[in-house]
Amino acid sequence: MKTTQLRHYVIVDGLYEEFVAWWRETMPVLRPAMGFAIEFAYGSPEANEFTWAVSVPGDAAEFERVDAAYKISPERAAVFEGLPDRVATMQLSFIETY
């Protein structure tokens, strides 16, 4: 069993390419090191939208535990330090595989 979270972002106008370059450099290293698997990532430059999914082995409670540790980690703080907010809106939800 694994729990997967879908993450859908609308990127601030004019910052899409910058966001994607940063994401490609940081998230494939950071998230797995913190206990997540990146399931996929897709982007739509024309719409300034970026959608990706991360998963954790176990139930939603385990996902929340891993996510809480990630959010307060010095590793996460380091990659976000000094960055402008490039995400205009964010929608997060748990998804199921059929």
Backbone bond lengths (Angstrom), bond angles and torsions (degrees), N, CA, C in turn:
res aa  C-N    CA-C-N  psi(-1)  N-CA   C-N-CA  omega(-1)  CA-C   N-CA-C  phi
1 M - - - 1.452 - - 1.526 109.69 -
2 K 1.319 114.59 139.92 1.460 120.03 172.79 1.520 108.18 -139.76
3 T 1.306 114.78 157.73 1.461 121.68 177.04 1.519 107.38 -114.46
4 T 1.338 115.68 130.07 1.459 121.73 -176.20 1.521 110.13 -118.63
5 Q 1.320 114.58 134.65 1.462 121.16 177.60 1.523 109.01 -112.38
6 L 1.316 116.19 126.31 1.456 122.97 174.41 1.521 107.73 -88.11
7 R 1.323 115.95 132.62 1.459 122.00 -177.32 1.536 107.69 -123.82
8 H 1.315 116.86 112.93 1.465 121.73 -178.15 1.528 108.60 -116.28
9 Y 1.323 115.36 123.02 1.464 121.43 -178.19 1.526 110.15 -119.21
10 V 1.308 115.71 143.22 1.459 122.15 162.20 1.520 104.69 -104.71
11 I 1.326 115.29 123.56 1.465 121.69 -174.77 1.533 109.83 -88.77
12 V 1.313 116.23 144.44 1.461 122.40 177.43 1.530 108.76 -56.65
13 D 1.340 115.73 135.58 1.466 120.78 179.64 1.523 110.96 -50.80
14 G 1.325 115.17 133.75 1.452 121.59 177.23 1.516 115.27 85.53
15 L 1.328 117.99 -4.60 1.466 120.59 -176.70 1.527 113.53 -115.52
16 Y 1.330 117.31 8.40 1.464 119.94 -175.76 1.530 112.23 -59.88
17 E 1.314 117.98 -53.41 1.470 121.17 -176.92 1.527 111.04 -61.99
18 E 1.317 116.71 -40.29 1.467 121.56 177.91 1.535 110.41 -62.99
19 F 1.332 116.15 -43.53 1.462 120.05 178.57 1.524 111.03 -62.01
20 V 1.328 117.19 -47.89 1.469 120.89 -177.73 1.527 110.66 -62.87
21 A 1.317 118.24 -41.17 1.469 120.75 178.21 1.526 110.32 -61.23
22 W 1.330 117.03 -44.52 1.469 121.00 177.79 1.525 110.64 -63.56
23 W 1.332 117.23 -45.97 1.468 121.10 -178.69 1.529 110.37 -59.01
24 R 1.329 116.98 -47.53 1.476 121.06 -178.91 1.530 112.14 -60.71
25 E 1.308 116.16 -34.27 1.464 120.82 -178.56 1.527 112.28 -78.22
26 T 1.324 117.56 -33.55 1.464 119.85 -171.27 1.522 115.56 -105.34
27 M 1.316 118.24 -48.66 1.465 119.86 -170.61 1.534 114.28 -65.46
28 P 1.343 120.54 -40.52 1.468 118.88 179.01 1.531 113.83 -64.64
29 V 1.308 117.27 -15.78 1.465 121.48 175.08 1.528 109.71 -95.74
30 L 1.332 116.53 -50.10 1.463 121.47 -172.92 1.524 113.59 -67.99
31 R 1.310 117.39 -52.24 1.467 119.17 -174.11 1.530 112.62 -60.48
32 P 1.334 120.64 -48.06 1.472 119.00 177.63 1.529 112.95 -61.67
33 A 1.315 117.09 -35.34 1.467 120.07 178.62 1.526 111.64 -65.15
34 M 1.325 116.54 -22.42 1.463 121.57 -178.57 1.529 112.60 -99.26
35 G 1.336 117.83 6.72 1.459 120.94 174.74 1.512 116.37 104.51
36 F 1.313 117.58 3.68 1.464 122.05 -179.91 1.525 110.64 -101.06
37 A 1.323 115.94 155.35 1.462 121.98 166.08 1.523 106.66 -110.98
38 I 1.319 116.69 136.40 1.463 120.01 173.65 1.519 106.45 -88.30
39 E 1.316 116.29 118.51 1.460 121.93 -176.46 1.524 112.00 -81.59
40 F 1.315 116.89 -41.43 1.465 121.89 178.48 1.520 108.69 -169.31
41 A 1.315 115.46 165.73 1.466 121.92 172.50 1.522 107.65 -150.39
42 Y 1.314 115.82 130.35 1.457 122.39 178.33 1.515 108.78 -133.37
43 G 1.322 115.44 148.16 1.448 119.29 178.41 1.510 112.22 -135.24
44 S 1.311 115.32 154.96 1.457 123.02 174.97 1.526 107.67 -128.12
45 P 1.336 116.93 93.71 1.465 119.52 -177.97 1.532 112.98 -58.07
46 E 1.327 116.47 -37.24 1.467 120.04 -177.97 1.527 111.79 -63.60
47 A 1.324 116.64 -32.55 1.466 121.29 -178.46 1.531 112.62 -99.95
48 N 1.337 117.29 -1.05 1.473 121.86 -175.41 1.523 111.59 57.19
49 E 1.338 117.06 37.61 1.458 121.25 -178.47 1.521 110.70 -116.36
50 F 1.324 115.35 142.51 1.457 122.62 179.14 1.522 106.90 -137.64
51 T 1.327 116.43 125.31 1.458 121.96 -178.28 1.510 108.83 -127.54
52 W 1.323 115.19 132.75 1.455 119.42 178.52 1.514 109.15 -148.97
53 A 1.331 115.62 169.26 1.461 119.98 -179.11 1.516 109.70 -137.78
54 V 1.321 114.72 141.47 1.460 122.25 174.25 1.520 108.08 -124.15
55 S 1.328 115.38 150.37 1.461 119.45 178.85 1.518 110.11 -134.98
56 V 1.326 113.43 161.79 1.460 122.98 177.14 1.526 106.69 -137.05
57 P 1.328 118.48 136.58 1.465 119.00 173.82 1.531 109.63 -60.84
58 G 1.319 116.48 135.09 1.456 120.17 178.21 1.514 112.89 112.28
59 D 1.316 115.13 -169.10 1.461 121.71 -175.83 1.531 111.30 -89.13
60 A 1.335 115.39 -177.62 1.464 120.74 -178.12 1.524 112.02 -61.67
61 A 1.320 117.02 -34.56 1.470 119.87 178.29 1.527 110.56 -63.45
62 E 1.316 117.01 -39.56 1.466 120.50 177.54 1.524 110.27 -67.09
63 F 1.333 117.24 -40.97 1.461 120.50 176.47 1.522 109.65 -57.83
64 E 1.316 116.76 -47.73 1.465 121.23 -179.13 1.528 111.15 -61.28
65 R 1.326 117.45 -37.86 1.466 121.12 178.50 1.525 110.20 -63.91
66 V 1.338 116.78 -48.29 1.466 121.42 -179.84 1.530 109.90 -64.49
67 D 1.325 116.84 -41.47 1.458 121.29 -179.43 1.527 111.59 -65.00
68 A 1.321 117.14 -40.51 1.468 120.73 178.47 1.527 110.82 -62.66
69 A 1.330 116.87 -41.95 1.469 120.80 177.96 1.529 110.35 -65.03
70 Y 1.331 116.98 -39.93 1.463 122.00 178.34 1.531 110.52 -61.42
71 K 1.315 116.72 -46.36 1.468 120.88 -175.23 1.522 113.51 -62.15
72 I 1.329 118.20 -28.74 1.470 120.48 -179.63 1.531 112.88 -102.27
73 S 1.328 116.84 6.03 1.466 119.95 -175.63 1.528 112.02 -74.14
74 P 1.327 116.90 146.43 1.467 119.88 174.55 1.528 111.80 -66.32
75 E 1.322 117.41 -27.12 1.469 120.87 178.23 1.528 110.55 -64.27
76 R 1.327 116.41 -44.36 1.465 120.06 178.35 1.525 109.95 -66.51
77 A 1.317 116.41 -44.87 1.466 120.19 179.85 1.524 110.79 -56.46
78 A 1.322 117.04 -39.74 1.465 121.31 -177.60 1.527 112.26 -64.39
79 V 1.336 118.34 -40.27 1.467 119.47 -176.80 1.527 112.59 -79.22
80 F 1.334 117.37 -17.81 1.463 120.61 178.05 1.528 112.91 -99.02
81 E 1.328 117.65 -10.57 1.458 121.52 -175.99 1.525 111.59 -59.21
82 G 1.317 115.31 126.36 1.452 121.28 175.30 1.515 115.78 76.96
83 L 1.327 117.87 2.31 1.462 120.09 -179.04 1.524 111.18 -84.11
84 P 1.331 116.54 141.00 1.465 118.21 172.56 1.528 108.91 -70.71
85 D 1.313 116.86 157.13 1.458 120.60 176.83 1.524 107.89 -75.32
86 R 1.320 116.63 110.03 1.463 121.71 -177.22 1.522 112.40 -96.82
87 V 1.321 117.46 -8.17 1.462 121.25 -177.97 1.530 108.46 -100.44
88 A 1.342 115.47 116.00 1.466 120.38 179.97 1.520 110.79 -75.73
89 T 1.334 116.54 -45.41 1.465 121.40 176.45 1.521 108.97 -139.98
90 M 1.322 114.82 151.05 1.463 121.12 -178.38 1.524 108.35 -137.52
91 Q 1.327 115.36 132.18 1.460 120.66 175.01 1.521 107.67 -123.91
92 L 1.332 116.90 124.71 1.457 122.93 -179.43 1.519 109.08 -118.97
93 S 1.334 116.13 137.94 1.463 119.76 176.05 1.519 109.52 -155.83
94 F 1.319 115.30 150.67 1.457 119.80 173.46 1.522 107.79 -81.87
95 I 1.327 116.02 139.13 1.460 120.84 -178.63 1.520 109.79 -123.82
96 E 1.321 115.34 162.21 1.453 122.13 179.56 1.522 109.84 -120.46
97 T 1.317 115.84 151.42 1.459 122.29 176.04 1.522 108.57 -98.27
98 Y 1.317 116.44 136.36 1.466 120.58 178.11 1.508 110.04 -120.99
